[in-house]
Amino acid sequence: MVIARYPPPWFSVAPMMEWTDNHYRTMARLISKHAWLYTEMIAAETIVYQKGNLDRFLAFSPEQHPIVLQIGGNNLENIAKATQLANPYGYDEINFNCGCPSPKVAGHGCFGVRLMLDPKFVAEAMSVIAANTDVPVSVKCRIGVEDHDSYNELCDFIYKVSSQSPTKHFIIHSRKALLNGISPAENRTIPPLKYEYYYALVRDFPHLRFTINGGINTVDEVNAAIKEGAHGVMVGRSAYHNPWNLLGHVDSAIYGEPPSNLTRRQVLEKYQVYGDSVLGKYGQRPNVREVIRPLLGLFHAEPGNSRWKRKADAAFMHCTTIKSFFEETLFTIPDCVLDSPVAEAPSGCTDMFTKSKNLLPQQYRVREEELLYADF
Ligand SMILES: Cc1cc2nc3c(=O)[nH]c(=O)nc-3n(C[C@H](O)[C@H](O)[C@H](O)COP(=O)(O)O)c2cc1C
């Protein structure tokens, strides 16, 4: 019998470029022991070309488990090599990016969400990744691209990738991507969320595992999505902008485990040891500003927060250690904020998933799949 090493990914923190770096993940793990953490997307080419410098991109501390590496790319050889090079680092899953709409990635790069238009390639890439690693593999995608946004087209993608590769887990950012004219940030707000596509996938592919993503902001909402049948929930921006109030409830409210009970002062004390040990590890980088950046959401909506951020801006100009940065700035946050455990979870909107389940598209029909496969 295989015993799972970690609780299932009922809750995960989304991959976010320049946000979910080692520093952020170190802070996140101090707040939640059970959340699954994703790296930022790393292009396969970066891993291959930085072969002599891999720790900088791939190393992480053992506390960060369970952790998933997200890679991106469109060159099978580089994807294979990148997976081989990442293997010794011991990630718990390898995820392939089929959702990024940024012009650099989906435009010139021709990967990210553009790959949703080429499921055959994605299946090949996933087979190559799986052949070069011994951990599970997954795909993160949108529900469509441009006017390829029908539920049937999404199903064709899922069907082809899952039947032609070992992929059994898909993370569904439940809005489509537009490739021209809007920025990556607008691509996370303008196309409407369609959770009904997600729940229809859960219905139509019962042998696969799906994680829902997009616009989910509180543990109440996470639990509501799970109650309606989601296998897992991934949260991005809220976990970055308001880590204390979100991640602080994950272990108890989602996993039913005791919370860490650390106060923010204790989190910062532990983080300081980490921060001062990594400063300047790669020449000038990381600097104090980079190490402190993930903490800037820690006092979201608390008294003293704006003043702390102003002090932080000034302190970045001359502080050379995390210890001196805290000494110079933290007096702006009241003791009652620093020393209290996480407060009651903010409530969220919990009927949004029930409503979506009333809007499910028609069931995906096998006959259409067979017709499509006549071409192969
Ligand atoms: C700053 C930023 C960077 C992102 N980078 C990535 C990335 O590297 N890979 C990826 O699959 N998605 C990336 N995303 C998308 C998120 O993973 C997530 O799908 C999206 O933010 C929707 O979830 P949310 O509404 O909970 O934020 C990024 C999002 C943000 C805000």
The ligand as an SDF file (V2000), in Angstrom:
LIG
                    3D

 31 33  0  0  0  0  0  0  0  0999 V2000
    1.7630   38.4380  -10.5470 C   0  0  0  0  0  0  0  0  0  0  0  0
    1.1790   37.1820  -11.1090 C   0  0  0  0  0  0  0  0  0  0  0  0
    2.0090   36.2760  -11.7370 C   0  0  0  0  0  0  0  0  0  0  0  0
    1.4800   35.0770  -12.2480 C   0  0  0  0  0  0  0  0  0  0  0  0
    2.3430   34.1550  -12.7710 N   0  0  0  0  0  0  0  0  0  0  0  0
    1.8670   32.9310  -13.1390 C   0  0  0  0  0  0  0  0  0  0  0  0
    2.7510   31.8750  -13.5120 C   0  0  0  0  0  0  0  0  0  0  0  0
    3.9840   32.0050  -13.4570 O   0  0  0  0  0  0  0  0  0  0  0  0
    2.2010   30.7060  -13.9030 N   0  0  0  0  0  0  0  0  0  0  0  0
    0.8360   30.5080  -13.9310 C   0  0  0  0  0  0  0  0  0  0  0  0
    0.3810   29.4130  -14.2790 O   0  0  0  0  0  0  0  0  0  0  0  0
   -0.0080   31.4740  -13.5590 N   0  0  0  0  0  0  0  0  0  0  0  0
    0.4710   32.6680  -13.1440 C   0  0  0  0  0  0  0  0  0  0  0  0
   -0.3830   33.6220  -12.6770 N   0  0  0  0  0  0  0  0  0  0  0  0
   -1.8270   33.3150  -12.6180 C   0  0  0  0  0  0  0  0  0  0  0  0
   -2.1900   32.7090  -11.2600 C   0  0  0  0  0  0  0  0  0  0  0  0
   -1.5210   31.4800  -11.0560 O   0  0  0  0  0  0  0  0  0  0  0  0
   -3.6990   32.4830  -11.1370 C   0  0  0  0  0  0  0  0  0  0  0  0
   -4.0950   31.5740  -12.1360 O   0  0  0  0  0  0  0  0  0  0  0  0
   -4.4980   33.7740  -11.3250 C   0  0  0  0  0  0  0  0  0  0  0  0
   -3.9560   34.8260  -10.5540 O   0  0  0  0  0  0  0  0  0  0  0  0
   -5.9800   33.5570  -10.9300 C   0  0  0  0  0  0  0  0  0  0  0  0
   -6.1010   33.1880   -9.5800 O   0  0  0  0  0  0  0  0  0  0  0  0
   -6.5500   34.2780   -8.4520 P   0  0  0  0  0  0  0  0  0  0  0  0
   -7.8170   34.8930   -8.9240 O   0  0  0  0  0  0  0  0  0  0  0  0
   -6.7210   33.4560   -7.1950 O   0  0  0  0  0  0  0  0  0  0  0  0
   -5.4350   35.2770   -8.3590 O   0  0  0  0  0  0  0  0  0  0  0  0
    0.1010   34.8100  -12.1550 C   0  0  0  0  0  0  0  0  0  0  0  0
   -0.7280   35.7560  -11.5200 C   0  0  0  0  0  0  0  0  0  0  0  0
   -0.2000   36.9120  -10.9880 C   0  0  0  0  0  0  0  0  0  0  0  0
   -1.1120   37.8820  -10.2490 C   0  0  0  0  0  0  0  0  0  0  0  0
  1  2  1  0
  2  3  1  0
  2 30  2  0
  3  4  2  0
  4  5  1  0
  4 28  1  0
  5  6  2  0
  6  7  1  0
  6 13  1  0
  7  8  2  0
  7  9  1  0
  9 10  1  0
 10 11  2  0
 10 12  1  0
 12 13  2  0
 13 14  1  0
 14 15  1  0
 14 28  1  0
 15 16  1  0
 16 17  1  0
 16 18  1  0
 18 19  1  0
 18 20  1  0
 20 21  1  0
 20 22  1  0
 22 23  1  0
 23 24  1  0
 24 25  2  0
 24 26  1  0
 24 27  1  0
 28 29  2  0
 29 30  1  0
 30 31  1  0
M  END
$$$$
